[in-house]
Amino acid sequence: MLDATRVLNATRIQANQARHAYLLALAALEQATGVSGVAPRL
């Protein structure tokens, strides 16, 4: 049970890190293009 919880938490951390990188890339795209509102509502 503890190992499954550890794996679940590690997966959640990875998902949050991927979402963070995605949102940073969208913000950079908006800044580069001068178009706001490119990012979808998550």
CHARMM internal coordinates of N, CA and C (Angstrom, degrees):
IC EDIT
DIST 1 N 1 CA 1.4461
DIST 1 CA 1 C 1.5271
ANGL 1 N 1 CA 1 C 111.26
DIST 1 C 2 N 1.3155
ANGL 1 CA 1 C 2 N 116.36
DIHE 1 N 1 CA 1 C 2 N -43.64
DIST 2 N 2 CA 1.4635
ANGL 1 C 2 N 2 CA 119.45
DIHE 1 CA 1 C 2 N 2 CA -179.40
DIST 2 CA 2 C 1.5227
ANGL 2 N 2 CA 2 C 111.52
DIHE 1 C 2 N 2 CA 2 C -64.72
DIST 2 C 3 N 1.3237
ANGL 2 CA 2 C 3 N 116.35
DIHE 2 N 2 CA 2 C 3 N -37.92
DIST 3 N 3 CA 1.4665
ANGL 2 C 3 N 3 CA 119.11
DIHE 2 CA 2 C 3 N 3 CA 178.97
DIST 3 CA 3 C 1.5264
ANGL 3 N 3 CA 3 C 110.71
DIHE 2 C 3 N 3 CA 3 C -66.56
DIST 3 C 4 N 1.3196
ANGL 3 CA 3 C 4 N 117.02
DIHE 3 N 3 CA 3 C 4 N -39.60
DIST 4 N 4 CA 1.4684
ANGL 3 C 4 N 4 CA 120.49
DIHE 3 CA 3 C 4 N 4 CA 178.47
DIST 4 CA 4 C 1.5275
ANGL 4 N 4 CA 4 C 110.41
DIHE 3 C 4 N 4 CA 4 C -64.19
DIST 4 C 5 N 1.3139
ANGL 4 CA 4 C 5 N 117.60
DIHE 4 N 4 CA 4 C 5 N -39.64
DIST 5 N 5 CA 1.4623
ANGL 4 C 5 N 5 CA 121.85
DIHE 4 CA 4 C 5 N 5 CA 178.08
DIST 5 CA 5 C 1.5200
ANGL 5 N 5 CA 5 C 110.23
DIHE 4 C 5 N 5 CA 5 C -65.24
DIST 5 C 6 N 1.3230
ANGL 5 CA 5 C 6 N 116.67
DIHE 5 N 5 CA 5 C 6 N -42.23
DIST 6 N 6 CA 1.4628
ANGL 5 C 6 N 6 CA 121.14
DIHE 5 CA 5 C 6 N 6 CA 178.26
DIST 6 CA 6 C 1.5198
ANGL 6 N 6 CA 6 C 111.01
DIHE 5 C 6 N 6 CA 6 C -61.32
DIST 6 C 7 N 1.3257
ANGL 6 CA 6 C 7 N 117.06
DIHE 6 N 6 CA 6 C 7 N -44.08
DIST 7 N 7 CA 1.4629
ANGL 6 C 7 N 7 CA 121.38
DIHE 6 CA 6 C 7 N 7 CA 179.19
DIST 7 CA 7 C 1.5258
ANGL 7 N 7 CA 7 C 110.37
DIHE 6 C 7 N 7 CA 7 C -65.19
DIST 7 C 8 N 1.3226
ANGL 7 CA 7 C 8 N 117.44
DIHE 7 N 7 CA 7 C 8 N -40.81
DIST 8 N 8 CA 1.4596
ANGL 7 C 8 N 8 CA 121.43
DIHE 7 CA 7 C 8 N 8 CA 177.85
DIST 8 CA 8 C 1.5251
ANGL 8 N 8 CA 8 C 110.64
DIHE 7 C 8 N 8 CA 8 C -61.04
DIST 8 C 9 N 1.3177
ANGL 8 CA 8 C 9 N 117.01
DIHE 8 N 8 CA 8 C 9 N -46.01
DIST 9 N 9 CA 1.4639
ANGL 8 C 9 N 9 CA 120.55
DIHE 8 CA 8 C 9 N 9 CA 179.41
DIST 9 CA 9 C 1.5238
ANGL 9 N 9 CA 9 C 111.85
DIHE 8 C 9 N 9 CA 9 C -64.55
DIST 9 C 10 N 1.3131
ANGL 9 CA 9 C 10 N 117.51
DIHE 9 N 9 CA 9 C 10 N -39.66
DIST 10 N 10 CA 1.4609
ANGL 9 C 10 N 10 CA 120.93
DIHE 9 CA 9 C 10 N 10 CA 177.83
DIST 10 CA 10 C 1.5277
ANGL 10 N 10 CA 10 C 110.59
DIHE 9 C 10 N 10 CA 10 C -64.11
DIST 10 C 11 N 1.3218
ANGL 10 CA 10 C 11 N 116.36
DIHE 10 N 10 CA 10 C 11 N -39.10
DIST 11 N 11 CA 1.4645
ANGL 10 C 11 N 11 CA 120.88
DIHE 10 CA 10 C 11 N 11 CA 178.18
DIST 11 CA 11 C 1.5216
ANGL 11 N 11 CA 11 C 110.84
DIHE 10 C 11 N 11 CA 11 C -66.12
DIST 11 C 12 N 1.3089
ANGL 11 CA 11 C 12 N 116.96
DIHE 11 N 11 CA 11 C 12 N -40.68
DIST 12 N 12 CA 1.4677
ANGL 11 C 12 N 12 CA 120.58
DIHE 11 CA 11 C 12 N 12 CA 177.35
DIST 12 CA 12 C 1.5266
ANGL 12 N 12 CA 12 C 111.19
DIHE 11 C 12 N 12 CA 12 C -63.42
DIST 12 C 13 N 1.3151
ANGL 12 CA 12 C 13 N 116.47
DIHE 12 N 12 CA 12 C 13 N -40.68
DIST 13 N 13 CA 1.4664
ANGL 12 C 13 N 13 CA 120.44
DIHE 12 CA 12 C 13 N 13 CA 177.88
DIST 13 CA 13 C 1.5254
ANGL 13 N 13 CA 13 C 109.96
DIHE 12 C 13 N 13 CA 13 C -61.99
DIST 13 C 14 N 1.3178
ANGL 13 CA 13 C 14 N 117.08
DIHE 13 N 13 CA 13 C 14 N -45.24
DIST 14 N 14 CA 1.4640
ANGL 13 C 14 N 14 CA 120.75
DIHE 13 CA 13 C 14 N 14 CA 179.19
DIST 14 CA 14 C 1.5151
ANGL 14 N 14 CA 14 C 111.52
DIHE 13 C 14 N 14 CA 14 C -62.63
DIST 14 C 15 N 1.3172
ANGL 14 CA 14 C 15 N 117.22
DIHE 14 N 14 CA 14 C 15 N -40.03
DIST 15 N 15 CA 1.4704
ANGL 14 C 15 N 15 CA 121.02
DIHE 14 CA 14 C 15 N 15 CA 178.45
DIST 15 CA 15 C 1.5259
ANGL 15 N 15 CA 15 C 110.28
DIHE 14 C 15 N 15 CA 15 C -64.32
DIST 15 C 16 N 1.3275
ANGL 15 CA 15 C 16 N 117.66
DIHE 15 N 15 CA 15 C 16 N -42.35
DIST 16 N 16 CA 1.4571
ANGL 15 C 16 N 16 CA 121.12
DIHE 15 CA 15 C 16 N 16 CA 178.40
DIST 16 CA 16 C 1.5206
ANGL 16 N 16 CA 16 C 111.57
DIHE 15 C 16 N 16 CA 16 C -65.84
DIST 16 C 17 N 1.3209
ANGL 16 CA 16 C 17 N 117.21
DIHE 16 N 16 CA 16 C 17 N -37.78
DIST 17 N 17 CA 1.4620
ANGL 16 C 17 N 17 CA 120.60
DIHE 16 CA 16 C 17 N 17 CA 177.70
DIST 17 CA 17 C 1.5239
ANGL 17 N 17 CA 17 C 110.67
DIHE 16 C 17 N 17 CA 17 C -66.06
DIST 17 C 18 N 1.3154
ANGL 17 CA 17 C 18 N 117.29
DIHE 17 N 17 CA 17 C 18 N -39.28
DIST 18 N 18 CA 1.4634
ANGL 17 C 18 N 18 CA 121.04
DIHE 17 CA 17 C 18 N 18 CA 178.02
DIST 18 CA 18 C 1.5217
ANGL 18 N 18 CA 18 C 110.57
DIHE 17 C 18 N 18 CA 18 C -66.42
DIST 18 C 19 N 1.3218
ANGL 18 CA 18 C 19 N 117.36
DIHE 18 N 18 CA 18 C 19 N -41.41
DIST 19 N 19 CA 1.4674
ANGL 18 C 19 N 19 CA 121.02
DIHE 18 CA 18 C 19 N 19 CA 177.70
DIST 19 CA 19 C 1.5213
ANGL 19 N 19 CA 19 C 110.48
DIHE 18 C 19 N 19 CA 19 C -63.49
DIST 19 C 20 N 1.3138
ANGL 19 CA 19 C 20 N 116.91
DIHE 19 N 19 CA 19 C 20 N -40.61
DIST 20 N 20 CA 1.4641
ANGL 19 C 20 N 20 CA 121.78
DIHE 19 CA 19 C 20 N 20 CA 178.33
DIST 20 CA 20 C 1.5280
ANGL 20 N 20 CA 20 C 110.43
DIHE 19 C 20 N 20 CA 20 C -61.33
DIST 20 C 21 N 1.3236
ANGL 20 CA 20 C 21 N 116.99
DIHE 20 N 20 CA 20 C 21 N -47.21
DIST 21 N 21 CA 1.4642
ANGL 20 C 21 N 21 CA 120.90
DIHE 20 CA 20 C 21 N 21 CA 179.20
DIST 21 CA 21 C 1.5202
ANGL 21 N 21 CA 21 C 110.98
DIHE 20 C 21 N 21 CA 21 C -62.60
DIST 21 C 22 N 1.3216
ANGL 21 CA 21 C 22 N 117.20
DIHE 21 N 21 CA 21 C 22 N -39.48
DIST 22 N 22 CA 1.4624
ANGL 21 C 22 N 22 CA 122.60
DIHE 21 CA 21 C 22 N 22 CA 178.83
DIST 22 CA 22 C 1.5277
ANGL 22 N 22 CA 22 C 110.52
DIHE 21 C 22 N 22 CA 22 C -62.37
DIST 22 C 23 N 1.3245
ANGL 22 CA 22 C 23 N 116.34
DIHE 22 N 22 CA 22 C 23 N -46.74
DIST 23 N 23 CA 1.4552
ANGL 22 C 23 N 23 CA 120.04
DIHE 22 CA 22 C 23 N 23 CA -179.03
DIST 23 CA 23 C 1.5247
ANGL 23 N 23 CA 23 C 111.73
DIHE 22 C 23 N 23 CA 23 C -67.47
DIST 23 C 24 N 1.3261
ANGL 23 CA 23 C 24 N 117.68
DIHE 23 N 23 CA 23 C 24 N -35.62
DIST 24 N 24 CA 1.4614
ANGL 23 C 24 N 24 CA 120.42
DIHE 23 CA 23 C 24 N 24 CA 175.30
DIST 24 CA 24 C 1.5273
ANGL 24 N 24 CA 24 C 110.84
DIHE 23 C 24 N 24 CA 24 C -63.84
DIST 24 C 25 N 1.3244
ANGL 24 CA 24 C 25 N 116.45
DIHE 24 N 24 CA 24 C 25 N -41.02
DIST 25 N 25 CA 1.4623
ANGL 24 C 25 N 25 CA 120.20
DIHE 24 CA 24 C 25 N 25 CA 178.65
DIST 25 CA 25 C 1.5240
ANGL 25 N 25 CA 25 C 110.95
DIHE 24 C 25 N 25 CA 25 C -65.47
DIST 25 C 26 N 1.3193
ANGL 25 CA 25 C 26 N 118.15
DIHE 25 N 25 CA 25 C 26 N -39.49
DIST 26 N 26 CA 1.4591
ANGL 25 C 26 N 26 CA 120.94
DIHE 25 CA 25 C 26 N 26 CA 177.16
DIST 26 CA 26 C 1.5228
ANGL 26 N 26 CA 26 C 111.30
DIHE 25 C 26 N 26 CA 26 C -64.91
DIST 26 C 27 N 1.3283
ANGL 26 CA 26 C 27 N 116.74
DIHE 26 N 26 CA 26 C 27 N -39.96
DIST 27 N 27 CA 1.4594
ANGL 26 C 27 N 27 CA 120.13
DIHE 26 CA 26 C 27 N 27 CA 178.18
DIST 27 CA 27 C 1.5241
ANGL 27 N 27 CA 27 C 110.29
DIHE 26 C 27 N 27 CA 27 C -64.28
DIST 27 C 28 N 1.3259
ANGL 27 CA 27 C 28 N 116.92
DIHE 27 N 27 CA 27 C 28 N -40.35
DIST 28 N 28 CA 1.4627
ANGL 27 C 28 N 28 CA 120.45
DIHE 27 CA 27 C 28 N 28 CA 177.41
DIST 28 CA 28 C 1.5278
ANGL 28 N 28 CA 28 C 110.86
DIHE 27 C 28 N 28 CA 28 C -65.05
DIST 28 C 29 N 1.3213
ANGL 28 CA 28 C 29 N 117.24
DIHE 28 N 28 CA 28 C 29 N -38.23
DIST 29 N 29 CA 1.4582
ANGL 28 C 29 N 29 CA 121.48
DIHE 28 CA 28 C 29 N 29 CA 177.51
DIST 29 CA 29 C 1.5278
ANGL 29 N 29 CA 29 C 110.79
DIHE 28 C 29 N 29 CA 29 C -63.90
DIST 29 C 30 N 1.3141
ANGL 29 CA 29 C 30 N 115.83
DIHE 29 N 29 CA 29 C 30 N -44.00
DIST 30 N 30 CA 1.4631
ANGL 29 C 30 N 30 CA 119.56
DIHE 29 CA 29 C 30 N 30 CA 177.91
DIST 30 CA 30 C 1.5227
ANGL 30 N 30 CA 30 C 110.81
DIHE 29 C 30 N 30 CA 30 C -61.27
DIST 30 C 31 N 1.3214
ANGL 30 CA 30 C 31 N 116.45
DIHE 30 N 30 CA 30 C 31 N -43.05
DIST 31 N 31 CA 1.4605
ANGL 30 C 31 N 31 CA 119.95
DIHE 30 CA 30 C 31 N 31 CA -179.56
DIST 31 CA 31 C 1.5223
ANGL 31 N 31 CA 31 C 110.98
DIHE 30 C 31 N 31 CA 31 C -66.63
DIST 31 C 32 N 1.3147
ANGL 31 CA 31 C 32 N 117.14
DIHE 31 N 31 CA 31 C 32 N -40.14
DIST 32 N 32 CA 1.4612
ANGL 31 C 32 N 32 CA 120.85
DIHE 31 CA 31 C 32 N 32 CA -178.01
DIST 32 CA 32 C 1.5259
ANGL 32 N 32 CA 32 C 112.18
DIHE 31 C 32 N 32 CA 32 C -69.58
DIST 32 C 33 N 1.3275
ANGL 32 CA 32 C 33 N 116.71
DIHE 32 N 32 CA 32 C 33 N -36.11
DIST 33 N 33 CA 1.4620
ANGL 32 C 33 N 33 CA 119.69
DIHE 32 CA 32 C 33 N 33 CA -176.37
DIST 33 CA 33 C 1.5229
ANGL 33 N 33 CA 33 C 112.71
DIHE 32 C 33 N 33 CA 33 C -93.10
DIST 33 C 34 N 1.3259
ANGL 33 CA 33 C 34 N 117.04
DIHE 33 N 33 CA 33 C 34 N -17.29
DIST 34 N 34 CA 1.4500
ANGL 33 C 34 N 34 CA 120.22
DIHE 33 CA 33 C 34 N 34 CA -176.34
DIST 34 CA 34 C 1.5099
ANGL 34 N 34 CA 34 C 113.33
DIHE 33 C 34 N 34 CA 34 C 75.78
DIST 34 C 35 N 1.3151
ANGL 34 CA 34 C 35 N 116.88
DIHE 34 N 34 CA 34 C 35 N 11.36
DIST 35 N 35 CA 1.4601
ANGL 34 C 35 N 35 CA 122.18
DIHE 34 CA 34 C 35 N 35 CA 179.89
DIST 35 CA 35 C 1.5156
ANGL 35 N 35 CA 35 C 107.93
DIHE 34 C 35 N 35 CA 35 C -104.49
DIST 35 C 36 N 1.3256
ANGL 35 CA 35 C 36 N 116.22
DIHE 35 N 35 CA 35 C 36 N 122.69
DIST 36 N 36 CA 1.4609
ANGL 35 C 36 N 36 CA 117.90
DIHE 35 CA 35 C 36 N 36 CA 177.47
DIST 36 CA 36 C 1.5190
ANGL 36 N 36 CA 36 C 109.42
DIHE 35 C 36 N 36 CA 36 C -97.40
DIST 36 C 37 N 1.3059
ANGL 36 CA 36 C 37 N 115.68
DIHE 36 N 36 CA 36 C 37 N 159.58
DIST 37 N 37 CA 1.4505
ANGL 36 C 37 N 37 CA 120.21
DIHE 36 CA 36 C 37 N 37 CA 179.30
DIST 37 CA 37 C 1.5078
ANGL 37 N 37 CA 37 C 113.70
DIHE 36 C 37 N 37 CA 37 C 84.39
DIST 37 C 38 N 1.3464
ANGL 37 CA 37 C 38 N 116.80
DIHE 37 N 37 CA 37 C 38 N 16.09
DIST 38 N 38 CA 1.4666
ANGL 37 C 38 N 38 CA 120.32
DIHE 37 CA 37 C 38 N 38 CA 177.36
DIST 38 CA 38 C 1.5212
ANGL 38 N 38 CA 38 C 109.59
DIHE 37 C 38 N 38 CA 38 C -69.38
DIST 38 C 39 N 1.3322
ANGL 38 CA 38 C 39 N 116.12
DIHE 38 N 38 CA 38 C 39 N -36.85
DIST 39 N 39 CA 1.4489
ANGL 38 C 39 N 39 CA 121.21
DIHE 38 CA 38 C 39 N 39 CA -176.05
DIST 39 CA 39 C 1.5227
ANGL 39 N 39 CA 39 C 111.27
DIHE 38 C 39 N 39 CA 39 C -68.01
DIST 39 C 40 N 1.3176
ANGL 39 CA 39 C 40 N 117.99
DIHE 39 N 39 CA 39 C 40 N 129.90
DIST 40 N 40 CA 1.4625
ANGL 39 C 40 N 40 CA 120.37
DIHE 39 CA 39 C 40 N 40 CA 176.35
DIST 40 CA 40 C 1.5250
ANGL 40 N 40 CA 40 C 110.08
DIHE 39 C 40 N 40 CA 40 C -72.34
DIST 40 C 41 N 1.2888
ANGL 40 CA 40 C 41 N 116.50
DIHE 40 N 40 CA 40 C 41 N 159.54
DIST 41 N 41 CA 1.4662
ANGL 40 C 41 N 41 CA 120.66
DIHE 40 CA 40 C 41 N 41 CA 175.90
DIST 41 CA 41 C 1.5341
ANGL 41 N 41 CA 41 C 108.21
DIHE 40 C 41 N 41 CA 41 C -75.54
DIST 41 C 42 N 1.3171
ANGL 41 CA 41 C 42 N 115.40
DIHE 41 N 41 CA 41 C 42 N 122.31
DIST 42 N 42 CA 1.4616
ANGL 41 C 42 N 42 CA 119.03
DIHE 41 CA 41 C 42 N 42 CA 179.81
DIST 42 CA 42 C 1.5060
ANGL 42 N 42 CA 42 C 111.08
DIHE 41 C 42 N 42 CA 42 C -107.10
END
COOR INIT
IC SEED 1 N 1 CA 1 C
IC BUILD
